[in-house]
Amino acid sequence: MRKTNKILILAFALMGLSVNVANAQSGACGAKLNWSFSYSTGELTITGSGAMANYDNGIAVPWFSYRNYITSVSLPAGITSIGDYAFSFCSNLTSITIPELVTSIGERAFSYCSGLKSISFPNSLTSISAYAFIFCSDLTSITIPNLVTWIGFHAFESCNLTSITIGNSVKTIDSGAFSHNNNLTSITIPKSVTLINDNTFDVCSSLTAITVAEDNNNYCSIDGILYNKQKTTLIRCPEGKIGTVTIPHSVTSIAGGAFYRCSGLTSITIPELVTTIGTAAFAFCSNLTSITIPELVNSLGNSAFSDCNGLTSIISHAINAPQIGSYAFNNVPSDIPVYVPCGSVDNYQTAWGSIFSNIQEALTCTDITDIEVDEETGITIAPSDTTARVAWFANPDATGYTLVIYEDDNRTKIVCSLEFDAEGRLKGISFPQAAKQKMQNAATEDILGIKINNLSPKTTYFYTMQVLGEDNIVLDTKKGSFVTTGDIPTAVVGAGFAPVSKVVGYYNTFGQKLPQEPENGIYIMLYDNGKAEKVLK
């Protein structure tokens, strides 16, 4: 009988112990730290000194069962670190002051503290770990102290930040650190930063300027766009930028995500020295209507132009079709014209034919040497029944040209609008009307030209050409008209075609005149009857 009583007493004791553990309102949270929670006040109190324990997940935190009741946290002056997951999911915590001896904030320490409106960091802080404040959706402003050297992966993702001040010792800003802050309008990178990882500012839709301290040795900014110091890599254009962007001529690489979600941009000019376009570089640029891929580009990263569903044409100056990654043109209309260099259609059909159905030769060697450009106007148009060849004098001060063809003398009904670079190479095409004209580019040493196909026969057209200088200042404007016929093409201004058939010049595949016939390679042999023959030796 006495033995039975002892067993029952032990059983009740064990039951009582398990109940106390399950409902514990105090305990240890570090070698020299203890905690207690008060239901009546909603306050979690930490006492003692030293480092807080790190936890593998939120559930492992000893006060996790009280997370929804915690409204304030009191930390002791002697605490030196905030542990991993320490206050995660404390959704009713609205503010916290971290004492001066704390040097590190652990991974996900305040994640999903959706009610947190303010936090005071100590001057002693040196690091903010990954995901530390992710989804603190009420947090609008932070000042990162001057001793912090590292801001971890996605540390402040999906907050509601409108103001960020970064201390002058930060060296590394890891991937996604400030992403998904749609009310952030600007940010300044201090001198100390040596590494900004990918996706740092993704989905910051109001961000219009990334400014870099002038004495930073690794980065710089131009017009609010982030570049490496040498201006050879464009790293990030802020998503809130609108209108047009002309990338500096020094740039050779467009980084992954550089223009990701820049849906406010309508035109981006990529310079001639660019060789690589990174992953998702232009993804979701939904208001781009045309893009020109420079001659030296050899690869397009995964999703490079994904969801650029506003594109109406693509111009590529690369002779060999650039290698493309997965989904490079995902959700881009497959029937838009893709204009490629002379003799490159088959190559592009092989490489891009499964994506695009309308690959055509645009930058071909259309002959213009038989057109005598009018000395007074500087432009001549030679029409036939359904085509018009336009030739004009190159301007040494020009940075580009525009040519607009109209149906009416009032110049309101646009047939096509063309943009050219300083060398007369086509870089932009717009077709406001349903019919798409096929363009064929041409150039000699002093004369630039274009051939426009698919015009209506026996029709009067009107044109306006502008010669552009630096900052798109208009240096000259030329206006006139021409009539397509059904007869032998005759220039409206200047000479017609010579009927003799002899070789008058040799050109490379970019339309540049060669001093003599090449001994080998691919080139174009031009006859004075208007025909051109591609030669392979």
Steps between C-alpha positions, in 0.01 A plus 500: 500500500779741586673409171189591300476837672861578408432419133192727492688784668783467243252496213330817621837664546600419142166625372546821692850545359381457142224755554748751641736457200220541247381822663834635611508880520868523580828321436849528354576649155879505514788397725444805721161621374152425630154594385154547642166596353208681662152441360366804683742745340590314178866566576780253432790575734856379440744524791868427545792556265688350204389340175145381437457142385441429128198289405453272200148627427225710651334213682821428690496845662388448865241782494361402159161400646459860625606666173152641427474652849839671514455877460834618641848361563740616772865418435778530762792738459743205509360304206748466209302329221147431379465130415371339181116497487488674842190714444368362172122509455448742792237678294383734778844632586498865388841633603827391654821661620810283474762574772842642424713186548319297233726432201289262290138434411442137409333338203123562486522660846202732431351333192125536459473760778229660291407760764857626556502872421834610637829354611797672659834342410799543733823661382680177594318295231727347231278255311137444404446138394293352220123551510536684832204736435327334204125573489512772766233667292443801730867598512544821299840639595837362607838647582781247486781591744850587390669182630280260299705332225252244368130508411387142441291332232146641482556670836234769442297336224126575487506775759333832420816709501490855369834604649828308535819649640802272459793545737846584369661164586269268305705291258252236381134535410381148426246381247145624549593708805253780418277326245121530497490848656261664258490841672875554499585786259876542540804352673861611544790255497789618724870504422567180697289256292707251303233245402136536402357160415225417248135587553577748778240750376258271316129584519558852630254646254527863620880508505622765254859561610790297635767751604860403575750702699752652257796360693374141486771295325273223373175657380363814343167630381394694192151649490405281795613176330756278675825407317834356600767765553649451153155545341544174308209316667151635547388338826154636576258752358243590767154364418328836539688663213283608209558606139827427323845382606815531291771276640854652494732385222748361754263221608585148380269294721136525609477321837232250592181679602641838395164625364278243668140629529588844357155521346509881482777501240399538136845501341843363597805559281766232542853610395708324238763349734255287700581128472275339764145555619436326830220292649167686509684818400192651331229270635158661545593820313149492363500844337807449281390493136833432333843382608829504311757232578853624425741326265732357768233334716565126514255386767165583655440366850201302621181708482703793361194657330231291664156664514601796284162454339488854358781432252399555138845441348849380582810618315820302532834619365674175600601300191472172689185456705587544868457190714185528704415359841174340606192720465711785358198629305222345705163672435645714221274486189644236268390672179676835547768578238854415602742695279842342457819582303568421139536126440406404857139388458584127481720525807225671698238259369703213641563667836178699553257346253314307768419831671439745216318446172589828329879517477602718208802668350489867591854625528593385153719675246242697310674686219501876528813583300293565186297767680640849469418677824376852444771744606252763615257290704745226600241227437360310203219245481489256209157333486376208292153349495499363857839604639697813573871530547609793715855634491641793693833655582656389826541786747830485695335665801200269508437250777200361315221557250125457489287448190121503505291413194143635485196446285389862516651844455384599849726225632247341731462153346829321563597209276821423686743669735868408489796574727865473398829525684782732395619247240154472349428156644137433576436490876128563540185432297140596566199403289186680618302343218423133445726451196860426588771633270815300448811713548832457327788708632796629304806718541811617318778720630310828461141401421250318717186332378194286553267307273133486596296219345128420484387853417186557291563561129422837338463667838632831629690476828645774716805482721678684780861427587678641804874501562565461872798618702603455862206471743273453196524866403366540144784620276303499174154415368425386145148476356369391162283257307527219245268299278519127449450390141464185296785591269877514513593659833580869468645717772280783613809710553830409341600248236318185394653160439775432253400210264852359462596180678844508652653463845512836674608400850560243768340509846515300819183355651440820695483712187844658547687560178825306455802649322533198272364151440589275798715194441280285725197506730143616446436831323252676275573584136291795382402557134397836357163360387388488861572132561724363771659157518625329815838332446665233713868429434 
